[in-house]
Amino acid sequence: MPFAIMDLGAAPPPWILAPFVILLGAIAVGPLLTPRLWHDRYHIFSVCMSAIVFVYYLVGRREAAPLIHSLQEYISFMALIGSLFVVTGGIHLGVAGEATPWRNVVFLAMGGLLANLLGTTGAAMLLIRPWIRMNRYRITGFHIVFFIFIVANVGGCLTPVGDPPLFLGYLRGVPFFWTLEHLWPDWLTVVGLLLLVFYILDSRNFRRAPRPVREKETGRETFRLEGARNAWFVAVILGAVLLRGAGASWGIPEAIMGAAAWFSHRFTDPSIRERNEFSFDPLKEVGWLFFGIFATLVPVIHTLSVHAGSFGHPSDLHYYFMTGSLSAFLDNAPTYLTFLTLALTLHQPPLHLLDPLDVARFAASDPHTLAAISLGAVFFGACTYIGNGPNLLVKSIADAAKIHTPSFFGYILRYTLPILLPILILAGWLFVR
């Protein structure tokens, strides 16, 4: 049973929420204040914050179920992230002469479309390295941020495969093509505005580049694909994801993903990964930090679930911003389930998340409310590095490539607040209210 709808009794005390807040604060300021110490000890800090929550539930409450479920979700998360990271690391897309502003816009638009077929994680892991290489002569932090905005988040809202919250909705009874039918105007508007802003910023960046760089960027287009056999392993991983929707027991899809990653790493020419500058360090960082996030998130979701009834009768716009504000800092999948549960409970007559017919009925009778929850979960995941799984992994890959990416707060202050948030508010006003 999903943790967001489990009957967990009384809410935990407020102090147990502190590990989550402290961990987020450390992720935000640690690399700024003590970069070397943080890089050497972040995994220890993450484990310590997790241990507080484990002791509280296992000793204080004698409740292992929420921790077990969170651990299962973490393993599933890392199986998907890790397998795609390894497999796409064996695919080398050679590009040259592709970094003019217009060509960058086309690349990002194609990445946004591809996210609906491979998921935001698959598309981001496949395209981030070519994106870095094609912009290597003038790449800056905003290139990475807009890649996260479009490819790793907003782009994947047209199919259930695109983003984990939508996939959970599909598993619960939302028809497969419901997202494409109801969310395409929002997708087109937000992606279009983001591409427009990116084009303006990238045009300014291009004009400031030295003349030899501009001439190199406008040169002849060339593409070279190596490691194409790994596309079969990507298909196997996506098949394992869909296998869960067919009712496969937990552990089977994860084992298939792990096997695909192992065979890919074992049988791919090592020179391809060398040209990709492949390293397990970014995956290691994401694995340790998200271990802490998943663990310390347990009492947060617990508290949110217990107090869900106190939200009253939200409007669709309220659902959009409530789901979005929490999805920016919490895992957007349980946030989606929490507010979907609330909406089903407040429906007259009340509906139940565990009944697929009830969920399908809700999708047909209240499409605007479901759209508000879906858009809030997907779009606002781009607001921070931890809003969606691929975000931090993309940043880690960029950092490993020696690209100066914005800090946690720099990301929010320089890009989320002045660019992304106004676009999302406009989209809410146009399509949700």
N, C-alpha and C positions, 0 to 999 in steps of 0.2 A: 504494500500500500504506500503511495507517495507520502513522503514526510509532511508535505504541506497540508495534508488532510487527515493526518493521523490524530487520534484522540489521545492527547498527551497530558490531560489534566490541567492543573493550575500552571499559570505562567511562571517562568523562572524569575528569580530576583533580578533587579536592574543591574547589579554589579557584575553578573556573569556575562553581560554584553560588553564589558570593558575589553576583554582580549581581542574581540573583533575590531573595536575602535582603535585600540593600540596598534594592532597589526597593520591596519590601513594607514595609520599615521606613520608607522615605521617605513612602510613601502614608499610613502610620499616623501619623507624628509631624510631617511637613512642614506640614500645615495648622494644627497646634497651635503649633509653635515659631516658624515664620516664614510666617504665612498669606499676606502680600502677595508675598513672594519666591517662595513655592511656586506661587501662582496665576500669576505671570508667567513662571516658568521650569520648570514641571513637564515640559513637552514636551521641553525640552533635556535634562533629567536622564534621561527615559525613553529618548531616542535614544542617549545616552552609554552607558547600561547595556546597551542592545541591541548597540551597536557592539563591545563587548568580546566578546560571544558570537559575533557574525558574524566577527570577526577570528580567533578561536580555531578555528572550524570551517572557514573558507575558507582560512586561511593555515596554521594549525597542523596541521589534520587533512586538509585538501584534500577535504572532504566537504560538498557543497552540498545533497545530498538532504534532510537533516532541516530545513535552513533553508527550502528551497523549499516543503516540505510545510507547515511552520509558517506561512509567508507565505500559502499558499493557504487554510489554515484561518482565518487572521486576516481575509483578504478575505471569505470566506464568512460569518464571524461578523459583520463590520461591515456586509455587505450586508443581512443579516437584521435586525440591530439598527437600522441606519440607515434602512432602508426602512420598517420598522414605526414608527419614531420620527416620520418625516416624514408618513406617511399618517395615523396616528392623531392627529397634531397638527392635522389638518384636520377632525377630528370633534369637535364641541362638544356635550357632554351637559350641559344646564342643569339644575341640581338646586337645591332649596330646601326647608327644613324637614326635612332628612334625617339630621341628625347626632345623634339620640338614640342611646344605647348599643345598644338592640335593633336599630335600623335600620342602624347601623354593622356589627353582627354579620351581618345578612342580606346587606349589600353585600359584605363580605369572603367570606362563604360562596359567594355567586354568583360572585365573582371567582375563587375556588378551582376551582369547576366550569368556568368559562369558560376557565381556563388549559389544560384538557385538550382544548379545541377550537381555541384560537388559539395555544397554546403559552404558556409563562410570559412570554416577551418580549412577545407580542402583547397578552395580557391586561393585563400591567402597564402598557404604554404607552397602552393604550386607557382604563384606569380610573384611573391615578394623578392626572390633573388633576381629574376629577370628585370623586375622594376628597378632594383638598385643598380644593376649593371647598365641598363639603358640610360640611366640618369647620372652615371658615375662622375661625369665631368663637372656637374653643377648641382648635385643633390643637396638638399637642405632638409631641416626637420619637417617642414610643411608637406614635403613629398611623402614622408612616412605617415604623417597624421591623416592626410586625405586618403591614402591607401587604406588606413584603418577605418576611416569613416565609411568609405564606399564598398570596398571589397570584403572587409572583415565584419561588417555590420549591416548597414542599410540595404546593401544590394540583395541580401538573402531573404527578403520577405515575400517572395512570390510563390514559393512552394514549401511544403512541410519539410523537405530535405534541407532547405536553405538555412534554417536556424533552429537550435534545440527547442525553444519554447513552442514553435509552430509544429515541430515534430511530435512533441508531447500532446498538443491539441489534436493532431491527427490520430495518435494512438488512442485518445479518449473518445473519438467519435466525430471530430470535425471532418467533413468531406475533403478529399485530397485536393480538388481544384477550387475549394472555397477561397483560399488565400489569393490565388490568381484572379478570381472573379471580383473580389471585393477590395483588394489592397493595391491593385495596379495604379490607380490615379495617385495615391499617396506616394508610392514607390517612384513613379515617373517624376512627380513634382520635386521630391526631396533629392533624388539622385541628380535631376537636371539642375537644380539650384546649386548643389555642391559642385558639380562639374563646371558650372559657370563661374563660381567664385574661384575654383582652382585655376581655371584658364586665365583669369585676370591676374592672379598671383604669379602663376608660372610664366606668363608673358613678361611681367616685370622682371622676374628672375632671369629669363632668357636674354632680355635686352641688356642687362647689366653684365652678362658673361663676356669675357674677352672675345674678340673677333675670331681667333683661331678655333675657339670652342664652338661658337655659333656655326662656323663653316663645317666643322666636324659633325655637329648635330644634324645638319641638313643634308648630310651625305646620302649615299645610296643605301637603301634598306637591305639588310641581310638577315636571314633567320637560319638557325641550325639547331635541330632537335636531336639530342642524344639521350639514351636511356628510355626510349619510347616503350619498351616492354613493361616498364613500371606502371604504365597506364592500366594494365591488367590488374595489378595489385591494388591500385586505387579503386577499380571497379569491385574487387573482392571486398574491400573495406566498406564501400557504400552498400554493397549487398548485405554485409553483416549488420549494418545499421537498420536496413529495411527488414532484416530477419527478426529483429526485436519486435517490429510491428506485427509480424506474423505469429507472435506469441512464444518465441524462443525463450528458454529459461535463461536467467541471468548467468553470465559466465561464458556461454557458448559464443555469442557475438564477439565478446572481448577476446576470447581465445583465437577466434578466426582473425581478428585484427592483428593480434600479436604475431600469429604465424605469418601473415602477409608481410609484416614489417621484417621479420627475421629472414624470410626467403629473399626479400628485396635487398636487404643489406648483405646477405651472403653471396648473391649471384650477380650483383651489379658491379660493373667495372669500377674499381676504386678510383681511377683517374677522373671519372665523372664527378664523384663527390669532392675530389680535390679541386676541380674547377669551380664547383659550387661553394668552395671554402666551408664545407660541411663540418659541423662540430656538434657534439651532444650538449655543450654548455648551455645554450638557450633553453633546451628541453629540461635540463637539470634545474635551472632557476625556476622555470614555470612549475615544475613538479613539486618542488619544496614549498614555494609560496602558496600555491593553490591547495596543497595539503593543509596548511594553516587556515586558509580562507574557508575551505569546506568544513573543517572542524569547528572553527569559531563561529561559523554561520549558523550552526545548529540552534543555539538559544535565540538567535535573532529571528529565524523563521518560526521557531516555537512561539515566541512572544507575539509575532505578527499573526500567526494562525489563531491563537487564543483570543486576541483582541479584534479579530476581523469584523465581528458584529458591531463594534463601536463606530465603524465608518458610516453608519446610517444607510441612506439610499443615494449613493453617488450618481452624478450625471455621467454621461459618456466622456465628457471632457475631464471630469475628476478621475475616472478610471485611467484615462490616457496619461495624465500627469502623475497619479499615484504609482501606477505600474512603472512608468518611466523613471521617476525619481529614485525608486528603490532599485530598478534594474541597472542604473548607472553605477551603483556601488555594491550591490548584492548579485548573486548568481541569478540571471534573468529567467532561468527555467522554473525554479520553485516560486519565484515572484509571479510569474504568469499563472501557475497553478493556483496560487493563493487567491489572486483576484478573480480568476475564473470560478473558483469555488464560491467566493463571495457573491458573484453575479448570479450563479445558479441558485444559491440559497435564497437570494432576495427575489428571484423570479416568482411570479404567481401563475400557477401553483409552483412550489419549490421543486427544483430539479436536482439531480445527483450526478456528481462527476464520475462515479463508478459505473453509470449506466450509459453506454454509448448512444443509445436511442435518445436519452435525455439531452446529451451534449449536441447531437445532430439536430434535435428539435430547437435547442437554444440558438444554434448557428443559423437556422432558418428564420426563427421568429425575432431574434435580437441581433441582427448582423452588425449594427452600428456599435453596440456595446462590445461584442467580441472583437470587432476591428480595432476599437480603442485600446483594449487590453493587448492585442497582438502587436499593434504598432508601438505602443509604449515599451513593450518588452524588447522588441528588435531594435528600434531606432535609438533609444536612449542608452543602449549598451555601448554606443560609440562615445559616450560622454567622458569616460575615464579609461585608463589602461586596464583596469580590472573589471570593466563592465561586461566583457565577453571574453571567452577563453582565448581566441586568436590574438587579441590586442596585445597582451603582454608578450606573447611569443614573437609577434612581428617586431615589437620594440627590441627584444633581446637579440634577434637576428640582425637588426639594424645597428645596435650597439656593437655587436661582434664584428660588423663590417666597418667600424670606426666612423659611423655617421653620428653627427651631433643631434640627438633627438631631444625634444623638450622634456623637462622633468615632470613629475606627477602633477604638481600645481601649475607648472608652465603650460602643460597640455590643456588644462582646464581654463586658465586665465587668458591664454593667447589664442586658443582655437575653439574650445567648447562654448564659452560664454559669448564671445563676440560673433561667432560664425554659425556653429552648429545649432545652438539653442534657439536663436531667432528663427532659423529655418524650421525647426521642429515646432515652435510655437505657431508660426504661420500655417504649417500643415495641419496642426490641431484645429486652428480656427477655421480653416477652409473645409476640412473633411470630417472632423469629429464632432464638433459642437452641434 
